[in-house]
């Protein structure tokens, strides 16, 4: 039978909404836990806690216990008395917040069991795991930070209403809750809100108060309360034991001393190169991240860095330490005074979200600043088997010049490397000579809304060669800037004045030249893409019904008449409001046959600290239904 037209779009929309939900399985588990405890709390005895005669939660065998705010359950006193609607609601909110906490509290610990996660990544369980452990940890931590307060406030409101506020310091539940609510902000809020104000070492030290948090919570509710509560001792006991065993394994079996290390001081940081063990080489998939300790600067400071393999020597791993904090500044200052080859400690390697690139045939690796290091490991791991497009944005000339001098790091057979330099210091022109054909350097900030659809369009729709296609895409960026500039001119230029038209057109030509393009040459990409070109203006001879196509505006200003300039500029005005650099690419992608199958082979990876870039990539991911994975060490 024929399916109704509305069914398929609605079903597709529902699937898309579900796919975009972060940690959907975790949230559904939380809902199930909430439903479970609500049923058991508000059902009548013996299944639940409510008294059949009064409908309240009281100790039916002792009026004194009820007056004191406790009931006797399996030999232990529980401060859960609730009489009247107000107290029942408060108790319900406290229990909802408690049981919604169970899944996230386990995952908060499990997401930091690095050795366990490394093992699980290599077996089929990984298909059901989250792709970003730190993002999951952040979600769990934020939930715990506020949920603990909700739980505490509603207990206090109920106890205050009963006149039993003394339960806060006279019961195990009250005392353990008081300890928990004091240490939780120290564990969470400093990581959430005060990253720029408080050094990482202090925030990390306070984070270890989670041990006190776990111990206190284990005594919050006695196990005798099961099945109506009492699970927390087993849940948190398991979590803290697993985390502790995992940490011990990492210390004793995944940490090694590098006897001799090599440091190269750069203007903006330090590169450290080290020869690692066979175990390290087998575990790392040529990248990942690790924790580095320089004991001659401080034996208690371990800092996370992306690792990348030297393509010419599989034994060598390197990290790039950019000057972004007190510790990295100290490292550079120390090495500038006197270089060293003293031992260093490395812990790892651990899997990073960037390594999810292995799941895609076509990889778009977006990096800002030092995020390039994560992309280098992916390039080295998949350069023979995947199509890789690197989009790197940086304003650091030292980093660009370093990687141009060592461009073997960017050597891959299929794909392209786009480097966007946004700094003010000119690059060394000698480094631009002799670069491989798959490296292109531009001197402006890229429009990711344009470049990513154009990459996909050129690969899936046009079949053009990479160099030609993507060189045109960079032209689109400049054309877009010219059109935006023309909008600014539009209000200033009297439309009847051809002289001012010519003057502003000459300014646009200067902008094109500054970007490294001939003004007349910029129309070729639009013409190839079947989009009306604002520069291919038509001049009409007075008294003639025929039209001739005016050639592209000449680069020599003296060859352009005022009339020609006026016609060209009016044409620019006309298309400035309707032309978009990605219009043809986006439309073509959305009209592709077997779009879902083709786009499932594409993945976007991002490493960097720019929230604007991350937001743009999220929008692109939603618009084209392309997977996005990102990592950041901004802890």
C-alpha positions in Angstrom: 0.0 0.0 0.0 1.1 3.5 -0.7 2.6 5.3 2.3 1.0 8.7 3.3 3.2 11.5 2.2 3.6 13.0 5.7 4.8 9.8 7.3 8.3 9.6 6.0 9.3 13.3 6.6 7.9 13.2 10.2 9.8 9.9 10.9 13.0 11.4 9.4 12.6 14.5 11.5 12.1 12.5 14.6 15.2 10.4 13.9 17.2 13.6 13.3 16.1 15.1 16.6 17.1 11.9 18.4 20.5 11.7 16.8 21.3 15.3 17.8 20.5 14.6 21.5 23.7 14.5 23.5 24.0 11.4 25.7 20.5 10.2 24.9 21.1 6.8 26.5 22.3 8.4 29.7 19.3 10.7 29.9 16.9 7.8 29.3 18.6 5.8 32.0 18.2 8.7 34.4 14.5 8.9 33.5 14.1 5.1 34.3 15.8 5.6 37.7 13.4 8.5 38.5 10.3 6.5 37.6 11.6 3.6 39.7 12.0 5.6 42.8 8.8 7.6 42.4 6.8 4.3 42.2 8.5 2.9 45.2 8.3 6.1 47.3 4.6 6.9 46.7 3.2 3.4 46.5 1.5 2.1 49.6 3.2 -0.4 51.9 4.6 -3.0 51.7 5.8 -2.1 48.2 6.2 1.6 49.0 6.5 3.9 52.0 3.1 5.5 52.2 0.8 4.6 55.0 -2.6 3.3 53.8 -4.6 5.0 56.5 -3.2 8.5 56.2 -1.6 8.6 52.7 1.5 10.1 54.3 5.0 8.7 54.9 5.2 8.0 58.6 6.3 5.4 61.1 3.1 3.6 61.8 4.5 1.7 64.8 5.9 4.8 66.6 4.4 8.3 66.9 7.6 9.4 68.5 9.7 8.4 65.5 7.2 10.2 63.2 7.5 13.4 65.4 11.3 13.2 65.2 11.2 12.9 61.4 12.4 9.3 61.0 10.9 5.9 60.2 12.4 2.5 61.1 13.2 0.5 58.0 14.9 -2.9 58.4 16.6 -1.9 61.6 17.8 1.5 60.4 16.3 5.0 61.0 15.5 6.9 57.7 14.8 10.7 57.9 12.1 10.5 55.2 8.9 11.4 57.1 6.6 13.5 54.9 3.1 14.6 56.0 0.9 16.7 53.7 1.2 17.7 50.1 4.1 20.2 50.7 6.3 17.7 52.4 5.5 14.9 50.0 6.5 17.2 47.1 9.7 18.1 48.8 10.5 14.4 49.5 9.7 13.6 45.9 12.1 16.2 44.6 14.8 15.0 46.9 14.4 11.4 45.8 14.2 12.3 42.1 17.4 14.3 42.3 19.1 11.4 44.2 18.2 8.7 41.7 18.8 10.8 38.6 22.3 11.1 40.0 23.1 7.4 39.9 23.9 7.0 36.2 25.9 10.2 35.9 27.9 9.5 39.1 29.1 6.2 37.7 29.9 7.7 34.4 31.8 10.6 36.0 34.3 8.1 37.4 34.3 5.7 34.5 34.9 8.5 31.9 38.3 9.1 33.7 39.3 5.4 33.9 41.8 5.9 31.1 43.3 2.4 31.0 39.9 0.8 31.1 38.7 3.0 28.2 41.8 2.3 26.2 41.0 -1.5 26.6 37.3 -1.0 25.7 38.2 1.0 22.6 39.8 -2.1 21.1 36.8 -4.5 21.5 33.2 -4.5 20.2 31.9 -2.7 23.4 33.4 0.5 21.8 30.5 0.6 19.3 28.1 1.4 22.2 30.4 3.9 24.0 30.3 7.7 23.8 32.8 9.2 21.3 34.0 11.9 23.7 34.8 10.9 27.2 35.8 14.3 28.4 32.5 15.8 27.1 30.6 13.1 28.9 32.6 13.8 32.1 31.8 17.5 31.8 28.0 16.7 31.4 28.1 14.5 34.4 30.1 17.0 36.5 27.7 19.8 35.7 24.7 17.7 36.5 26.2 16.6 39.9 27.2 20.2 40.7 23.6 21.5 40.7 21.8 18.3 41.5 23.4 18.0 44.9 22.1 21.4 45.8 18.6 20.6 44.6 18.6 17.4 46.7 19.9 19.2 49.8 17.5 22.2 49.6 14.4 20.1 49.4 15.5 18.0 52.3 16.1 21.1 54.4 12.8 22.6 53.4 11.0 19.5 54.6 12.9 19.2 57.8 12.4 22.9 58.6 8.7 22.6 58.0 8.6 19.7 60.5 10.8 21.5 63.0 13.5 18.8 62.6 16.3 20.8 61.1 18.6 19.1 63.7 18.5 16.0 61.5 21.2 17.8 59.4 23.8 17.1 62.2 22.3 14.3 64.2 21.9 11.7 61.5 24.3 9.9 59.2 22.2 11.1 56.2 22.4 14.7 57.3 26.2 14.7 58.2 27.2 12.9 55.0 25.0 15.2 53.0 26.5 18.3 54.7 30.1 17.1 53.8 29.0 16.4 50.3 27.3 19.8 49.7 30.5 21.6 51.0 33.0 19.7 48.9 31.0 19.6 45.7 31.4 23.3 44.7 35.2 22.9 45.4 35.3 19.9 43.0 33.1 21.3 40.3 32.6 25.1 40.3 36.3 25.9 40.0 36.6 23.8 36.9 33.4 25.2 35.5 33.6 29.0 36.2 37.1 30.0 37.3 39.5 28.6 34.8 41.1 31.9 34.0 41.3 33.1 37.6 42.7 30.0 39.4 45.8 28.1 38.2 45.2 24.6 36.8 47.3 23.0 39.6 45.1 24.4 42.3 41.9 23.5 40.5 43.2 20.0 39.9 44.2 19.6 43.5 40.7 20.6 44.7 39.3 18.1 42.1 40.7 15.3 44.1 38.2 16.0 46.9 36.0 13.6 44.9 37.5 10.9 47.1 36.0 12.6 50.2 32.8 13.1 48.2 32.6 9.4 47.4 33.3 8.2 51.0 30.7 10.5 52.5 28.1 9.4 50.0 28.7 5.8 50.8 27.4 6.4 54.3 24.5 8.6 53.2 21.9 5.8 53.1 22.2 2.4 54.7 22.1 -0.6 52.3 19.2 -2.0 54.5 16.9 0.4 52.6 17.1 -1.6 49.4 15.0 -1.8 47.3 13.6 1.6 48.4 16.9 3.4 48.3 20.2 2.3 49.8 22.0 1.6 46.5 24.5 4.5 46.8 27.1 2.6 48.9 27.4 -0.1 46.3 27.3 2.2 43.4 29.9 4.7 44.6 32.0 2.0 46.3 32.3 0.2 42.9 33.0 3.5 41.1 35.8 4.7 43.4 37.4 1.3 43.6 37.4 0.9 39.8 38.9 4.4 39.4 41.6 3.7 42.0 42.6 0.4 40.4 42.6 2.0 37.0 44.8 4.9 38.2 47.3 2.4 39.8 47.5 0.5 36.5 48.2 3.7 34.6 51.0 4.7 37.1 52.7 1.3 37.1 52.1 0.0 33.6 51.4 3.1 31.4 54.0 5.5 32.6 57.6 5.5 31.4 60.7 7.6 31.8 62.3 8.9 28.6 66.0 9.0 29.4 67.0 11.4 26.7 64.6 14.0 25.2 65.2 16.6 22.6 63.8 20.2 22.9 63.5 22.7 20.1 62.7 26.2 21.3 60.3 28.2 19.1 59.3 31.8 19.4 55.9 30.8 20.6 56.6 27.6 22.5 58.6 24.4 22.6 58.6 21.2 20.7 59.7 18.1 22.6 60.7 15.0 20.7 61.3 11.6 22.5 61.9 8.0 21.6 59.2 5.8 23.2 59.0 2.1 24.0 57.5 -0.7 21.9 54.5 -0.7 24.2 53.9 2.9 23.6 54.1 2.5 19.9 51.6 -0.4 19.9 49.1 1.4 22.0 49.1 4.8 20.6 47.7 4.5 17.0 50.4 7.0 16.1 48.8 9.7 18.2 46.3 10.2 21.0 47.3 12.3 24.0 49.5 11.8 27.0 50.5 13.5 30.3 54.0 15.0 30.4 56.0 15.6 33.6 59.3 17.5 33.5 60.7 16.5 37.0 63.4 19.2 36.9 60.6 21.8 36.8 58.2 20.1 39.3 57.7 16.4 40.0 54.0 16.9 40.8 52.9 18.7 37.6 51.5 16.5 34.8 50.1 18.3 31.8 48.0 16.9 28.9 49.3 17.3 25.3 48.4 15.8 21.9 51.0 13.4 20.6 52.1 13.0 17.0 54.5 10.6 15.4 57.5 11.6 13.3 56.6 10.2 9.8 60.3 9.4 9.2 60.8 7.5 12.5 58.0 5.4 14.1 59.9 5.4 17.4 59.6 9.1 17.9 56.7 11.0 19.4 56.5 14.7 19.7 54.4 17.3 21.6 54.1 21.0 20.9 53.9 23.1 24.1 52.5 26.5 23.2 53.0 29.4 25.6 49.5 29.7 27.0 50.0 29.5 30.7 52.4 29.8 33.6 53.9 26.3 33.3 54.5 26.4 29.5 56.1 29.9 29.9 58.4 28.5 32.5 59.4 25.7 30.3 60.3 28.0 27.4 62.2 30.4 29.7 64.2 27.6 31.3 65.1 26.1 27.9 66.0 29.5 26.4 68.6 30.0 29.2 70.1 26.5 28.6 68.8 23.6 26.6 68.7 20.2 28.2 68.4 16.5 27.5 67.4 15.5 31.0 64.8 12.7 31.5 61.1 13.4 31.3 58.1 11.2 32.2 55.3 10.4 29.8 52.0 8.8 30.8 49.8 7.3 28.1 49.0 7.1 25.3 45.3 7.6 25.7 42.6 7.6 23.0 41.3 11.1 22.0 38.0 12.1 20.2 40.1 13.1 17.2 41.0 9.5 16.6 37.3 8.9 15.7 38.5 10.0 12.2 39.2 6.3 11.6 35.5 5.8 11.1 35.3 7.9 8.0 36.6 7.5 4.4 36.7 11.3 4.0 38.1 13.3 6.9 37.9 17.1 7.3 40.4 17.9 10.0 39.8 21.5 11.4 42.3 22.9 13.7 43.0 26.2 15.3 46.4 27.1 16.8 48.1 24.3 18.6 45.2 22.0 17.6 47.2 21.1 14.5 49.1 18.5 16.6 45.9 16.3 16.9 45.4 16.4 13.2 49.0 15.4 12.5 48.6 12.1 14.2 45.5 11.4 12.1 47.3 12.3 8.9 50.1 9.9 9.8 47.8 7.1 10.7 45.5 7.3 7.6 47.6 9.0 4.9 47.6 5.8 2.8 44.0 4.8 3.1 41.8 7.9 3.6 41.0 11.1 1.9 42.1 13.9 4.2 41.4 17.6 4.1 43.2 19.7 6.7 41.9 23.2 7.5 44.3 24.9 9.9 43.8 28.5 11.1 46.5 30.2 13.1 48.0 33.6 13.7 51.3 32.2 14.9 54.0 32.7 12.2 56.5 30.5 14.1 54.2 27.5 14.0 53.5 27.9 10.3 57.1 28.3 9.4 58.1 25.3 11.5 55.6 23.0 9.7 56.5 24.4 6.3 60.1 23.6 7.0 59.0 20.1 8.1 56.2 19.6 5.6 56.6 15.9 5.6 54.2 16.0 8.5 51.5 17.1 6.0 52.3 14.5 3.4 49.3 12.4 2.4 48.3 10.9 -0.9 44.7 11.9 -1.1 43.2 15.3 -0.2 44.5 18.8 0.5 46.0 21.1 3.2 44.5 24.5 3.6 46.5 26.8 5.9 44.9 30.1 6.8 47.4 32.6 8.3 45.7 35.4 10.2 48.7 37.0 11.9 50.3 40.4 11.3 53.9 39.4 10.9 54.8 38.5 7.3 55.9 35.0 6.6 59.3 34.1 5.2 58.8 34.2 1.4 61.5 31.6 0.9 59.3 29.0 2.7 56.6 29.5 0.1 58.8 28.1 -2.6 58.9 24.5 -3.5 55.9 23.5 -1.3 54.1 20.3 -2.3 51.0 20.8 -4.5 48.6 19.7 -1.8 49.5 22.7 0.5 47.9 26.0 0.0 48.4 29.1 2.2 45.8 31.9 2.4 46.1 35.2 4.3 42.6 35.6 5.6 40.2 34.0 8.1 38.2 31.2 6.4 34.5 31.1 6.1 33.9 27.5 7.3 30.3 27.8 6.2 31.8 28.0 2.7 34.9 25.9 2.6 33.4 22.7 4.2 30.4 22.4 1.8 32.7 23.3 -1.1 35.1 20.5 -0.1 32.2 18.0 -0.1 30.7 19.4 -3.2 34.0 19.2 -5.2 34.5 15.6 -4.1 31.0 14.2 -4.4 29.3 16.3 -7.1 31.7 17.8 -9.5 34.4 15.2 -9.8 37.0 18.0 -10.3 40.6 17.7 -9.4 41.3 18.8 -5.9 43.8 21.5 -6.6 41.6 23.3 -9.2 38.4 23.0 -7.2 39.7 24.2 -3.9 41.8 27.0 -5.3 38.5 28.3 -6.7 37.0 28.0 -3.3 39.6 30.3 -1.8 38.7 32.7 -4.6 35.1 32.5 -3.4 36.2 33.8 0.0 37.8 36.9 -1.6 34.8 37.4 -3.8 32.5 37.3 -0.8 34.6 39.9 0.9 34.4 42.1 -2.2 30.6 41.8 -2.2 30.4 42.7 1.5 32.5 45.7 0.9 30.3 46.8 -2.0 27.3 46.8 0.4 29.2 49.4 2.5 29.8 51.5 -0.5 26.2 51.3 -1.7 24.9 53.9 0.7 27.8 56.3 0.0 27.8 56.3 -3.8 25.3 58.5 -5.7 23.9 56.0 -8.2 23.9 58.8 -10.9 27.6 59.4 -10.5 29.8 57.2 -12.7 33.0 58.9 -11.4 32.4 57.7 -7.9 31.5 54.2 -9.2 34.9 54.1 -10.9 36.7 55.3 -7.8 35.1 52.6 -5.6 35.6 49.9 -8.2 39.3 50.7 -8.3 39.3 50.2 -4.5 37.7 46.8 -4.9 40.4 46.0 -7.5 43.0 46.9 -4.9 41.4 44.6 -2.3 41.6 41.7 -4.8 45.3 42.5 -5.5 46.1 42.6 -1.8 44.6 39.2 -1.4 46.8 37.9 -4.2 44.3 37.7 -7.1 43.7 39.6 -10.3 40.3 41.3 -10.1 39.3 40.0 -13.5 40.3 36.4 -12.7 37.9 36.1 -9.7 34.9 35.5 -11.9 36.1 32.2 -13.3 34.9 30.1 -10.3 31.4 31.6 -10.4 31.1 31.1 -14.1 32.2 27.4 -13.8 29.6 27.0 -11.0 26.8 28.4 -13.2 26.2 31.3 -10.9 25.7 34.7 -12.5 29.0 36.6 -12.2 28.8 40.2 -11.1 32.0 41.0 -13.0 30.8 39.8 -16.4 28.7 42.9 -16.9 26.7 43.7 -20.0 27.0 47.1 -21.6 24.2 48.3 -23.9 25.0 50.6 -26.7 22.7 53.6 -27.0 20.3 53.2 -29.9 21.1 49.6 -30.5 19.0 46.5 -29.7 22.1 44.3 -29.5 24.1 43.7 -26.4 27.7 42.9 -26.2 29.4 41.1 -23.3 32.0 43.3 -21.7 35.2 41.4 -20.9 36.3 41.2 -17.3 37.3 44.6 -15.9 40.8 45.3 -17.1 43.6 45.5 -14.5 44.8 48.7 -16.0 42.7 51.5 -14.6 43.3 53.7 -17.6 41.6 51.2 -19.9 38.3 51.4 -18.0 35.8 54.1 -19.0 33.5 55.8 -16.5 30.5 54.1 -18.2 32.1 50.7 -18.0 32.9 51.2 -14.3 29.3 52.3 -13.6 27.9 49.3 -15.3 30.2 46.9 -13.5 29.6 48.4 -10.1 25.8 48.4 -10.6 26.1 44.7 -11.4 28.0 44.2 -8.2 25.4 46.0 -6.2 22.7 43.8 -7.8 24.2 40.5 -6.8 25.7 41.5 -3.4 22.4 40.8 -1.7 21.7 37.5 -3.4 25.0 35.8 -4.1 26.4 33.5 -1.4 29.7 31.6 -1.9 28.3 28.3 -0.8 24.9 28.5 -2.5 25.8 26.2 -5.3 27.6 23.7 -3.1 25.0 23.5 -0.4 22.1 23.1 -2.9 24.0 20.4 -4.8 24.8 18.5 -1.7 21.2 18.5 -0.5 20.0 17.3 -4.0 22.6 14.4 -4.3 21.3 10.9 -4.9 21.9 8.6 -2.0 22.8 11.7 0.1 22.7 9.9 3.4 24.9 7.1 2.3 27.5 9.4 0.8 27.6 11.8 3.7 27.9 9.0 6.2 31.5 8.6 4.8 32.4 12.1 5.8 33.4 13.2 9.3 34.5 16.6 10.7 37.1 16.7 13.5 38.0 19.8 15.4 40.8 20.5 17.9 41.3 23.9 19.3 40.0 26.4 21.8 37.7 28.6 19.7 34.1 28.5 20.8 33.1 30.4 17.6 34.7 27.7 15.3 33.1 25.0 17.4 29.7 26.6 17.1 30.0 27.0 13.4 31.0 23.4 12.9 28.0 22.2 15.1 25.7 24.2 12.8 27.3 22.6 9.7 27.1 19.2 11.2 23.3 19.7 11.8 22.6 21.2 8.4 24.3 18.4 6.4 23.9 15.6 8.9 27.7 15.0 9.2 29.3 13.6 12.3 31.4 16.1 14.3 34.0 15.1 17.0 36.1 17.6 18.9 38.6 17.7 21.6 40.1 20.4 23.8 42.5 20.4 26.7 41.2 23.6 28.2 40.8 22.2 31.6 
